[in-house]
Amino acid sequence: MDNNIVWQHYAVSKQDRSEQKQHRPCIIWFTGFSGSGKSTVAGALEHALHQAGVHTYLLDGDNVRHGLCKDLAFSDSDRQENIRRVGEVAKLMLDAGLVVLTAFISPFAAERKMVRDLVAEGEFIEVFLDTPLAVCEQRDPKGLYVKARAGEIKHFTGIDSEYQIPANPEIVLDTSKNQLSDSVAQLVSYLKQQHIIG
């Protein structure tokens, strides 16, 4: 990094923003196979938190590739850069005092750790969607598994690119067994136990 670039501090701090919002900021990082339920659960949780007056923002894998990451493909290096950018944006939103939800396959343990290491202890909550690959492939909401099996999509997680299972996620959900409402209730309960929300 250029030694002439320094972080500019301002009068209003993350703590000030958190106190104004009356909840603690954090990053809730949903990870798992395509079709595991990341976006569905994240969206339902955001709705529940919004209804409760919590200030949130949801960063979705497909959405950021329309703008912030539209120049990236799906090679391992591009996937890592995708997550690096998202992690930096999530960190800025955390500084703004928000509860940031992210829905990304993020298949590599190192990239998830990279984001965790950007923020303070307790500010990164890893939620592993432990939905079996067979179930995800059966759902195939975007038709991507069919294309991957036909060789039309390369580097597809679970087919010809690996997924590294989280070693110690804060929360594990299996959407093939859990009702959506149960998953949301489990997440809300955890946030309350951690004193992130009241």
Rosetta constraint file for C-alpha pairs under 8 A:
AtomPair CA 1 CA 5 HARMONIC 7.59 0.50
AtomPair CA 12 CA 16 HARMONIC 6.03 0.50
AtomPair CA 12 CA 17 HARMONIC 7.25 0.50
AtomPair CA 13 CA 17 HARMONIC 6.40 0.50
AtomPair CA 13 CA 95 HARMONIC 7.73 0.50
AtomPair CA 14 CA 18 HARMONIC 6.06 0.50
AtomPair CA 14 CA 94 HARMONIC 7.78 0.50
AtomPair CA 14 CA 95 HARMONIC 4.98 0.50
AtomPair CA 14 CA 96 HARMONIC 6.14 0.50
AtomPair CA 14 CA 97 HARMONIC 5.87 0.50
AtomPair CA 15 CA 19 HARMONIC 6.14 0.50
AtomPair CA 15 CA 97 HARMONIC 7.67 0.50
AtomPair CA 16 CA 20 HARMONIC 6.23 0.50
AtomPair CA 17 CA 21 HARMONIC 6.25 0.50
AtomPair CA 17 CA 96 HARMONIC 6.36 0.50
AtomPair CA 17 CA 97 HARMONIC 5.17 0.50
AtomPair CA 18 CA 22 HARMONIC 5.96 0.50
AtomPair CA 18 CA 23 HARMONIC 5.77 0.50
AtomPair CA 18 CA 24 HARMONIC 5.49 0.50
AtomPair CA 18 CA 25 HARMONIC 6.50 0.50
AtomPair CA 18 CA 96 HARMONIC 7.96 0.50
AtomPair CA 18 CA 97 HARMONIC 4.91 0.50
AtomPair CA 18 CA 98 HARMONIC 7.79 0.50
AtomPair CA 19 CA 23 HARMONIC 6.74 0.50
AtomPair CA 19 CA 24 HARMONIC 7.80 0.50
AtomPair CA 21 CA 54 HARMONIC 7.40 0.50
AtomPair CA 21 CA 55 HARMONIC 6.99 0.50
AtomPair CA 21 CA 97 HARMONIC 7.24 0.50
AtomPair CA 22 CA 197 HARMONIC 7.84 0.50
AtomPair CA 23 CA 54 HARMONIC 7.04 0.50
AtomPair CA 23 CA 196 HARMONIC 5.68 0.50
AtomPair CA 23 CA 197 HARMONIC 5.07 0.50
AtomPair CA 23 CA 198 HARMONIC 7.02 0.50
AtomPair CA 24 CA 97 HARMONIC 6.95 0.50
AtomPair CA 24 CA 98 HARMONIC 7.75 0.50
AtomPair CA 24 CA 99 HARMONIC 7.49 0.50
AtomPair CA 24 CA 195 HARMONIC 7.51 0.50
AtomPair CA 24 CA 196 HARMONIC 4.66 0.50
AtomPair CA 24 CA 197 HARMONIC 6.59 0.50
AtomPair CA 25 CA 94 HARMONIC 5.54 0.50
AtomPair CA 25 CA 95 HARMONIC 7.65 0.50
AtomPair CA 25 CA 97 HARMONIC 4.91 0.50
AtomPair CA 25 CA 98 HARMONIC 4.95 0.50
AtomPair CA 25 CA 99 HARMONIC 4.83 0.50
AtomPair CA 25 CA 100 HARMONIC 7.55 0.50
AtomPair CA 25 CA 123 HARMONIC 7.03 0.50
AtomPair CA 25 CA 196 HARMONIC 6.96 0.50
AtomPair CA 26 CA 94 HARMONIC 6.01 0.50
AtomPair CA 26 CA 98 HARMONIC 6.89 0.50
AtomPair CA 26 CA 99 HARMONIC 4.95 0.50
AtomPair CA 26 CA 100 HARMONIC 6.15 0.50
AtomPair CA 26 CA 122 HARMONIC 7.72 0.50
AtomPair CA 26 CA 123 HARMONIC 4.45 0.50
AtomPair CA 26 CA 124 HARMONIC 5.98 0.50
AtomPair CA 26 CA 125 HARMONIC 7.40 0.50
AtomPair CA 26 CA 196 HARMONIC 7.63 0.50
AtomPair CA 27 CA 90 HARMONIC 6.93 0.50
AtomPair CA 27 CA 91 HARMONIC 7.96 0.50
AtomPair CA 27 CA 94 HARMONIC 6.96 0.50
AtomPair CA 27 CA 99 HARMONIC 6.02 0.50
AtomPair CA 27 CA 100 HARMONIC 4.70 0.50
AtomPair CA 27 CA 101 HARMONIC 5.89 0.50
AtomPair CA 27 CA 102 HARMONIC 7.46 0.50
AtomPair CA 27 CA 123 HARMONIC 5.97 0.50
AtomPair CA 27 CA 124 HARMONIC 4.88 0.50
AtomPair CA 27 CA 125 HARMONIC 6.03 0.50
AtomPair CA 28 CA 99 HARMONIC 7.41 0.50
AtomPair CA 28 CA 100 HARMONIC 6.07 0.50
AtomPair CA 28 CA 101 HARMONIC 4.74 0.50
AtomPair CA 28 CA 102 HARMONIC 6.28 0.50
AtomPair CA 28 CA 124 HARMONIC 6.18 0.50
AtomPair CA 28 CA 125 HARMONIC 4.76 0.50
AtomPair CA 28 CA 126 HARMONIC 6.13 0.50
AtomPair CA 28 CA 127 HARMONIC 6.94 0.50
AtomPair CA 29 CA 101 HARMONIC 6.09 0.50
AtomPair CA 29 CA 102 HARMONIC 5.03 0.50
AtomPair CA 29 CA 103 HARMONIC 6.57 0.50
AtomPair CA 29 CA 104 HARMONIC 7.74 0.50
AtomPair CA 29 CA 124 HARMONIC 7.12 0.50
AtomPair CA 29 CA 125 HARMONIC 5.91 0.50
AtomPair CA 29 CA 126 HARMONIC 4.84 0.50
AtomPair CA 29 CA 127 HARMONIC 5.76 0.50
AtomPair CA 30 CA 38 HARMONIC 5.69 0.50
AtomPair CA 30 CA 42 HARMONIC 7.26 0.50
AtomPair CA 30 CA 101 HARMONIC 7.46 0.50
AtomPair CA 30 CA 102 HARMONIC 5.82 0.50
AtomPair CA 30 CA 103 HARMONIC 4.93 0.50
AtomPair CA 30 CA 104 HARMONIC 6.35 0.50
AtomPair CA 30 CA 105 HARMONIC 7.74 0.50
AtomPair CA 30 CA 126 HARMONIC 6.28 0.50
AtomPair CA 30 CA 127 HARMONIC 4.76 0.50
AtomPair CA 30 CA 128 HARMONIC 6.06 0.50
AtomPair CA 30 CA 129 HARMONIC 6.97 0.50
AtomPair CA 31 CA 38 HARMONIC 6.66 0.50
AtomPair CA 31 CA 103 HARMONIC 6.47 0.50
AtomPair CA 31 CA 104 HARMONIC 5.59 0.50
AtomPair CA 31 CA 105 HARMONIC 4.98 0.50
AtomPair CA 31 CA 106 HARMONIC 5.99 0.50
AtomPair CA 31 CA 107 HARMONIC 7.47 0.50
AtomPair CA 31 CA 126 HARMONIC 7.42 0.50
AtomPair CA 31 CA 127 HARMONIC 6.24 0.50
AtomPair CA 31 CA 128 HARMONIC 5.15 0.50
AtomPair CA 31 CA 129 HARMONIC 6.03 0.50
AtomPair CA 32 CA 36 HARMONIC 6.02 0.50
AtomPair CA 32 CA 38 HARMONIC 6.96 0.50
AtomPair CA 32 CA 104 HARMONIC 7.47 0.50
AtomPair CA 32 CA 105 HARMONIC 5.06 0.50
AtomPair CA 32 CA 106 HARMONIC 7.37 0.50
AtomPair CA 32 CA 107 HARMONIC 7.23 0.50
AtomPair CA 32 CA 128 HARMONIC 5.93 0.50
AtomPair CA 32 CA 129 HARMONIC 4.94 0.50
AtomPair CA 32 CA 130 HARMONIC 6.59 0.50
AtomPair CA 32 CA 131 HARMONIC 7.59 0.50
AtomPair CA 32 CA 163 HARMONIC 7.97 0.50
AtomPair CA 33 CA 105 HARMONIC 5.73 0.50
AtomPair CA 33 CA 107 HARMONIC 7.96 0.50
AtomPair CA 33 CA 129 HARMONIC 7.59 0.50
AtomPair CA 33 CA 131 HARMONIC 7.64 0.50
AtomPair CA 33 CA 133 HARMONIC 6.91 0.50
AtomPair CA 33 CA 136 HARMONIC 7.01 0.50
AtomPair CA 33 CA 157 HARMONIC 6.81 0.50
AtomPair CA 33 CA 158 HARMONIC 7.06 0.50
AtomPair CA 33 CA 163 HARMONIC 7.63 0.50
AtomPair CA 34 CA 105 HARMONIC 6.50 0.50
AtomPair CA 34 CA 136 HARMONIC 6.60 0.50
AtomPair CA 34 CA 140 HARMONIC 7.80 0.50
AtomPair CA 34 CA 157 HARMONIC 7.65 0.50
AtomPair CA 35 CA 136 HARMONIC 4.62 0.50
AtomPair CA 35 CA 137 HARMONIC 7.07 0.50
AtomPair CA 35 CA 139 HARMONIC 6.40 0.50
AtomPair CA 35 CA 140 HARMONIC 5.96 0.50
AtomPair CA 35 CA 141 HARMONIC 6.45 0.50
AtomPair CA 36 CA 129 HARMONIC 5.97 0.50
AtomPair CA 36 CA 130 HARMONIC 7.33 0.50
AtomPair CA 36 CA 131 HARMONIC 5.28 0.50
AtomPair CA 36 CA 132 HARMONIC 7.72 0.50
AtomPair CA 36 CA 133 HARMONIC 7.90 0.50
AtomPair CA 36 CA 135 HARMONIC 7.86 0.50
AtomPair CA 36 CA 136 HARMONIC 5.42 0.50
AtomPair CA 36 CA 174 HARMONIC 7.96 0.50
AtomPair CA 36 CA 175 HARMONIC 6.82 0.50
AtomPair CA 37 CA 41 HARMONIC 5.92 0.50
AtomPair CA 37 CA 129 HARMONIC 6.93 0.50
AtomPair CA 37 CA 131 HARMONIC 7.94 0.50
AtomPair CA 37 CA 175 HARMONIC 6.45 0.50
AtomPair CA 38 CA 42 HARMONIC 5.92 0.50
AtomPair CA 38 CA 103 HARMONIC 5.39 0.50
AtomPair CA 38 CA 104 HARMONIC 7.38 0.50
AtomPair CA 38 CA 129 HARMONIC 6.68 0.50
AtomPair CA 39 CA 43 HARMONIC 5.80 0.50
AtomPair CA 39 CA 60 HARMONIC 6.93 0.50
AtomPair CA 39 CA 103 HARMONIC 5.48 0.50
AtomPair CA 40 CA 44 HARMONIC 6.20 0.50
AtomPair CA 41 CA 45 HARMONIC 6.02 0.50
AtomPair CA 41 CA 180 HARMONIC 6.63 0.50
AtomPair CA 41 CA 183 HARMONIC 7.14 0.50
AtomPair CA 41 CA 184 HARMONIC 6.84 0.50
AtomPair CA 42 CA 46 HARMONIC 6.06 0.50
AtomPair CA 42 CA 58 HARMONIC 7.43 0.50
AtomPair CA 42 CA 101 HARMONIC 6.46 0.50
AtomPair CA 42 CA 102 HARMONIC 7.30 0.50
AtomPair CA 42 CA 103 HARMONIC 6.77 0.50
AtomPair CA 43 CA 47 HARMONIC 6.22 0.50
AtomPair CA 43 CA 58 HARMONIC 7.39 0.50
AtomPair CA 44 CA 48 HARMONIC 6.30 0.50
AtomPair CA 44 CA 180 HARMONIC 7.81 0.50
AtomPair CA 44 CA 184 HARMONIC 6.83 0.50
AtomPair CA 45 CA 49 HARMONIC 6.13 0.50
AtomPair CA 45 CA 184 HARMONIC 5.45 0.50
AtomPair CA 45 CA 187 HARMONIC 7.58 0.50
AtomPair CA 45 CA 188 HARMONIC 7.67 0.50
AtomPair CA 46 CA 50 HARMONIC 5.95 0.50
AtomPair CA 46 CA 56 HARMONIC 6.67 0.50
AtomPair CA 46 CA 57 HARMONIC 7.61 0.50
AtomPair CA 46 CA 58 HARMONIC 7.21 0.50
AtomPair CA 46 CA 101 HARMONIC 7.47 0.50
AtomPair CA 47 CA 51 HARMONIC 6.15 0.50
AtomPair CA 48 CA 52 HARMONIC 6.38 0.50
AtomPair CA 48 CA 184 HARMONIC 7.86 0.50
AtomPair CA 49 CA 53 HARMONIC 6.42 0.50
AtomPair CA 49 CA 54 HARMONIC 5.18 0.50
AtomPair CA 49 CA 55 HARMONIC 7.64 0.50
AtomPair CA 49 CA 56 HARMONIC 7.44 0.50
AtomPair CA 50 CA 54 HARMONIC 5.14 0.50
AtomPair CA 50 CA 55 HARMONIC 6.52 0.50
AtomPair CA 50 CA 56 HARMONIC 6.89 0.50
AtomPair CA 54 CA 99 HARMONIC 7.51 0.50
AtomPair CA 54 CA 197 HARMONIC 7.57 0.50
AtomPair CA 55 CA 97 HARMONIC 7.85 0.50
AtomPair CA 55 CA 98 HARMONIC 5.43 0.50
AtomPair CA 55 CA 99 HARMONIC 6.25 0.50
AtomPair CA 56 CA 98 HARMONIC 5.23 0.50
AtomPair CA 56 CA 99 HARMONIC 4.68 0.50
AtomPair CA 56 CA 100 HARMONIC 5.68 0.50
AtomPair CA 56 CA 101 HARMONIC 7.37 0.50
AtomPair CA 57 CA 98 HARMONIC 6.92 0.50
AtomPair CA 57 CA 99 HARMONIC 6.61 0.50
AtomPair CA 57 CA 100 HARMONIC 5.08 0.50
AtomPair CA 57 CA 101 HARMONIC 6.19 0.50
AtomPair CA 58 CA 100 HARMONIC 5.96 0.50
AtomPair CA 58 CA 101 HARMONIC 4.63 0.50
AtomPair CA 58 CA 102 HARMONIC 5.70 0.50
AtomPair CA 58 CA 103 HARMONIC 7.75 0.50
AtomPair CA 59 CA 63 HARMONIC 7.25 0.50
AtomPair CA 59 CA 64 HARMONIC 7.03 0.50
AtomPair CA 59 CA 86 HARMONIC 7.88 0.50
AtomPair CA 59 CA 100 HARMONIC 7.39 0.50
AtomPair CA 59 CA 101 HARMONIC 6.12 0.50
AtomPair CA 59 CA 102 HARMONIC 4.68 0.50
AtomPair CA 59 CA 103 HARMONIC 6.46 0.50
AtomPair CA 60 CA 64 HARMONIC 6.32 0.50
AtomPair CA 60 CA 102 HARMONIC 5.79 0.50
AtomPair CA 60 CA 103 HARMONIC 4.94 0.50
AtomPair CA 60 CA 104 HARMONIC 6.61 0.50
AtomPair CA 61 CA 65 HARMONIC 6.69 0.50
AtomPair CA 61 CA 102 HARMONIC 7.69 0.50
AtomPair CA 61 CA 103 HARMONIC 5.86 0.50
AtomPair CA 61 CA 104 HARMONIC 5.02 0.50
AtomPair CA 61 CA 105 HARMONIC 7.75 0.50
AtomPair CA 62 CA 66 HARMONIC 6.99 0.50
AtomPair CA 63 CA 67 HARMONIC 7.53 0.50
AtomPair CA 64 CA 68 HARMONIC 5.34 0.50
AtomPair CA 64 CA 69 HARMONIC 5.77 0.50
AtomPair CA 64 CA 70 HARMONIC 7.35 0.50
AtomPair CA 65 CA 69 HARMONIC 4.50 0.50
AtomPair CA 65 CA 70 HARMONIC 4.44 0.50
AtomPair CA 65 CA 71 HARMONIC 7.84 0.50
AtomPair CA 65 CA 72 HARMONIC 7.65 0.50
AtomPair CA 66 CA 70 HARMONIC 5.22 0.50
AtomPair CA 68 CA 85 HARMONIC 7.89 0.50
AtomPair CA 69 CA 82 HARMONIC 6.17 0.50
AtomPair CA 69 CA 85 HARMONIC 7.78 0.50
AtomPair CA 72 CA 78 HARMONIC 5.54 0.50
AtomPair CA 72 CA 79 HARMONIC 7.67 0.50
AtomPair CA 72 CA 81 HARMONIC 7.96 0.50
AtomPair CA 72 CA 82 HARMONIC 7.07 0.50
AtomPair CA 73 CA 78 HARMONIC 5.77 0.50
AtomPair CA 73 CA 79 HARMONIC 7.40 0.50
AtomPair CA 74 CA 78 HARMONIC 5.66 0.50
AtomPair CA 74 CA 79 HARMONIC 5.61 0.50
AtomPair CA 74 CA 154 HARMONIC 7.97 0.50
AtomPair CA 74 CA 155 HARMONIC 6.54 0.50
AtomPair CA 75 CA 79 HARMONIC 6.07 0.50
AtomPair CA 75 CA 155 HARMONIC 6.39 0.50
AtomPair CA 76 CA 80 HARMONIC 6.24 0.50
AtomPair CA 76 CA 155 HARMONIC 7.82 0.50
AtomPair CA 77 CA 81 HARMONIC 6.27 0.50
AtomPair CA 78 CA 82 HARMONIC 6.02 0.50
AtomPair CA 79 CA 83 HARMONIC 6.36 0.50
AtomPair CA 79 CA 106 HARMONIC 7.53 0.50
AtomPair CA 80 CA 84 HARMONIC 6.14 0.50
AtomPair CA 80 CA 111 HARMONIC 6.23 0.50
AtomPair CA 81 CA 85 HARMONIC 6.17 0.50
AtomPair CA 82 CA 86 HARMONIC 6.28 0.50
AtomPair CA 83 CA 87 HARMONIC 5.86 0.50
AtomPair CA 83 CA 106 HARMONIC 6.88 0.50
AtomPair CA 83 CA 111 HARMONIC 6.62 0.50
AtomPair CA 83 CA 112 HARMONIC 7.90 0.50
AtomPair CA 83 CA 115 HARMONIC 7.90 0.50
AtomPair CA 84 CA 88 HARMONIC 6.30 0.50
AtomPair CA 84 CA 111 HARMONIC 7.22 0.50
AtomPair CA 84 CA 114 HARMONIC 7.60 0.50
AtomPair CA 84 CA 115 HARMONIC 7.13 0.50
AtomPair CA 85 CA 89 HARMONIC 6.29 0.50
AtomPair CA 86 CA 90 HARMONIC 5.99 0.50
AtomPair CA 87 CA 91 HARMONIC 6.11 0.50
AtomPair CA 87 CA 115 HARMONIC 5.18 0.50
AtomPair CA 87 CA 118 HARMONIC 7.67 0.50
AtomPair CA 88 CA 92 HARMONIC 6.41 0.50
AtomPair CA 88 CA 115 HARMONIC 7.71 0.50
AtomPair CA 88 CA 118 HARMONIC 7.81 0.50
AtomPair CA 89 CA 93 HARMONIC 6.30 0.50
AtomPair CA 90 CA 94 HARMONIC 6.04 0.50
AtomPair CA 90 CA 100 HARMONIC 6.41 0.50
AtomPair CA 91 CA 95 HARMONIC 6.26 0.50
AtomPair CA 91 CA 118 HARMONIC 7.05 0.50
AtomPair CA 91 CA 119 HARMONIC 6.81 0.50
AtomPair CA 92 CA 96 HARMONIC 6.38 0.50
AtomPair CA 93 CA 97 HARMONIC 6.65 0.50
AtomPair CA 93 CA 98 HARMONIC 5.83 0.50
AtomPair CA 93 CA 99 HARMONIC 7.97 0.50
AtomPair CA 93 CA 100 HARMONIC 6.81 0.50
AtomPair CA 94 CA 98 HARMONIC 5.23 0.50
AtomPair CA 94 CA 99 HARMONIC 6.72 0.50
AtomPair CA 94 CA 100 HARMONIC 6.68 0.50
AtomPair CA 106 CA 111 HARMONIC 7.09 0.50
AtomPair CA 106 CA 112 HARMONIC 6.81 0.50
AtomPair CA 107 CA 157 HARMONIC 7.17 0.50
AtomPair CA 107 CA 162 HARMONIC 6.97 0.50
AtomPair CA 107 CA 163 HARMONIC 4.52 0.50
AtomPair CA 107 CA 164 HARMONIC 5.64 0.50
AtomPair CA 107 CA 165 HARMONIC 7.75 0.50
AtomPair CA 108 CA 112 HARMONIC 6.69 0.50
AtomPair CA 108 CA 163 HARMONIC 6.38 0.50
AtomPair CA 108 CA 164 HARMONIC 5.39 0.50
AtomPair CA 109 CA 113 HARMONIC 6.15 0.50
AtomPair CA 109 CA 164 HARMONIC 5.94 0.50
AtomPair CA 109 CA 165 HARMONIC 7.44 0.50
AtomPair CA 109 CA 166 HARMONIC 6.51 0.50
AtomPair CA 110 CA 114 HARMONIC 6.04 0.50
AtomPair CA 111 CA 115 HARMONIC 6.54 0.50
AtomPair CA 112 CA 116 HARMONIC 6.32 0.50
AtomPair CA 113 CA 117 HARMONIC 6.00 0.50
AtomPair CA 114 CA 118 HARMONIC 6.57 0.50
AtomPair CA 115 CA 119 HARMONIC 7.27 0.50
AtomPair CA 115 CA 124 HARMONIC 7.99 0.50
AtomPair CA 116 CA 120 HARMONIC 7.93 0.50
AtomPair CA 116 CA 123 HARMONIC 7.92 0.50
AtomPair CA 116 CA 124 HARMONIC 5.54 0.50
AtomPair CA 119 CA 123 HARMONIC 6.21 0.50
AtomPair CA 119 CA 124 HARMONIC 6.98 0.50
AtomPair CA 120 CA 124 HARMONIC 7.69 0.50
AtomPair CA 125 CA 169 HARMONIC 7.48 0.50
AtomPair CA 125 CA 170 HARMONIC 5.85 0.50
AtomPair CA 125 CA 171 HARMONIC 7.73 0.50
AtomPair CA 126 CA 169 HARMONIC 5.02 0.50
AtomPair CA 126 CA 170 HARMONIC 5.37 0.50
AtomPair CA 126 CA 171 HARMONIC 6.50 0.50
AtomPair CA 127 CA 169 HARMONIC 6.02 0.50
AtomPair CA 127 CA 170 HARMONIC 6.17 0.50
AtomPair CA 127 CA 171 HARMONIC 4.78 0.50
AtomPair CA 127 CA 172 HARMONIC 5.78 0.50
AtomPair CA 127 CA 173 HARMONIC 7.30 0.50
AtomPair CA 128 CA 166 HARMONIC 6.91 0.50
AtomPair CA 128 CA 169 HARMONIC 6.28 0.50
AtomPair CA 128 CA 171 HARMONIC 6.29 0.50
AtomPair CA 128 CA 172 HARMONIC 4.83 0.50
AtomPair CA 128 CA 173 HARMONIC 6.23 0.50
AtomPair CA 129 CA 172 HARMONIC 6.06 0.50
AtomPair CA 129 CA 173 HARMONIC 4.92 0.50
AtomPair CA 129 CA 174 HARMONIC 5.70 0.50
AtomPair CA 129 CA 175 HARMONIC 7.16 0.50
AtomPair CA 130 CA 172 HARMONIC 6.35 0.50
AtomPair CA 130 CA 173 HARMONIC 5.66 0.50
AtomPair CA 130 CA 174 HARMONIC 4.83 0.50
AtomPair CA 130 CA 175 HARMONIC 7.61 0.50
AtomPair CA 131 CA 135 HARMONIC 6.79 0.50
AtomPair CA 131 CA 136 HARMONIC 6.85 0.50
AtomPair CA 131 CA 173 HARMONIC 7.37 0.50
AtomPair CA 131 CA 174 HARMONIC 4.64 0.50
AtomPair CA 131 CA 175 HARMONIC 5.78 0.50
AtomPair CA 131 CA 176 HARMONIC 5.98 0.50
AtomPair CA 132 CA 136 HARMONIC 6.44 0.50
AtomPair CA 132 CA 174 HARMONIC 7.87 0.50
AtomPair CA 132 CA 176 HARMONIC 7.71 0.50
AtomPair CA 133 CA 137 HARMONIC 6.01 0.50
AtomPair CA 133 CA 158 HARMONIC 7.09 0.50
AtomPair CA 134 CA 138 HARMONIC 6.08 0.50
AtomPair CA 135 CA 139 HARMONIC 6.22 0.50
AtomPair CA 135 CA 176 HARMONIC 7.06 0.50
AtomPair CA 136 CA 140 HARMONIC 6.05 0.50
AtomPair CA 137 CA 145 HARMONIC 5.95 0.50
AtomPair CA 140 CA 144 HARMONIC 6.40 0.50
AtomPair CA 140 CA 145 HARMONIC 6.09 0.50
AtomPair CA 140 CA 146 HARMONIC 7.74 0.50
AtomPair CA 143 CA 147 HARMONIC 6.66 0.50
AtomPair CA 144 CA 148 HARMONIC 6.04 0.50
AtomPair CA 144 CA 153 HARMONIC 7.65 0.50
AtomPair CA 145 CA 149 HARMONIC 5.99 0.50
AtomPair CA 145 CA 159 HARMONIC 7.96 0.50
AtomPair CA 146 CA 150 HARMONIC 6.23 0.50
AtomPair CA 147 CA 151 HARMONIC 6.27 0.50
AtomPair CA 147 CA 152 HARMONIC 5.03 0.50
AtomPair CA 147 CA 153 HARMONIC 5.81 0.50
AtomPair CA 148 CA 152 HARMONIC 5.55 0.50
AtomPair CA 148 CA 153 HARMONIC 4.60 0.50
AtomPair CA 148 CA 154 HARMONIC 6.53 0.50
AtomPair CA 148 CA 156 HARMONIC 6.36 0.50
AtomPair CA 148 CA 159 HARMONIC 6.96 0.50
AtomPair CA 149 CA 153 HARMONIC 7.99 0.50
AtomPair CA 149 CA 159 HARMONIC 7.24 0.50
AtomPair CA 154 CA 160 HARMONIC 7.05 0.50
AtomPair CA 155 CA 159 HARMONIC 7.64 0.50
AtomPair CA 155 CA 160 HARMONIC 5.45 0.50
AtomPair CA 155 CA 161 HARMONIC 4.99 0.50
AtomPair CA 156 CA 160 HARMONIC 5.60 0.50
AtomPair CA 156 CA 161 HARMONIC 5.41 0.50
AtomPair CA 157 CA 161 HARMONIC 4.57 0.50
AtomPair CA 157 CA 162 HARMONIC 5.60 0.50
AtomPair CA 157 CA 163 HARMONIC 6.08 0.50
AtomPair CA 158 CA 162 HARMONIC 5.64 0.50
AtomPair CA 158 CA 163 HARMONIC 6.23 0.50
AtomPair CA 171 CA 187 HARMONIC 7.79 0.50
AtomPair CA 173 CA 178 HARMONIC 7.33 0.50
AtomPair CA 173 CA 183 HARMONIC 6.78 0.50
AtomPair CA 174 CA 178 HARMONIC 6.02 0.50
AtomPair CA 175 CA 179 HARMONIC 6.78 0.50
AtomPair CA 175 CA 180 HARMONIC 7.24 0.50
AtomPair CA 175 CA 183 HARMONIC 7.81 0.50
AtomPair CA 178 CA 182 HARMONIC 6.10 0.50
AtomPair CA 178 CA 183 HARMONIC 6.29 0.50
AtomPair CA 179 CA 183 HARMONIC 6.46 0.50
AtomPair CA 180 CA 184 HARMONIC 6.31 0.50
AtomPair CA 181 CA 185 HARMONIC 6.08 0.50
AtomPair CA 182 CA 186 HARMONIC 6.12 0.50
AtomPair CA 183 CA 187 HARMONIC 6.31 0.50
AtomPair CA 184 CA 188 HARMONIC 6.11 0.50
AtomPair CA 185 CA 189 HARMONIC 6.03 0.50
AtomPair CA 186 CA 190 HARMONIC 6.29 0.50
AtomPair CA 187 CA 191 HARMONIC 6.30 0.50
AtomPair CA 188 CA 192 HARMONIC 6.26 0.50
AtomPair CA 189 CA 193 HARMONIC 6.16 0.50
AtomPair CA 190 CA 194 HARMONIC 6.21 0.50
AtomPair CA 191 CA 195 HARMONIC 6.24 0.50
AtomPair CA 191 CA 196 HARMONIC 5.27 0.50
AtomPair CA 191 CA 197 HARMONIC 5.91 0.50
AtomPair CA 192 CA 196 HARMONIC 5.94 0.50
AtomPair CA 192 CA 197 HARMONIC 5.24 0.50
AtomPair CA 192 CA 198 HARMONIC 5.95 0.50
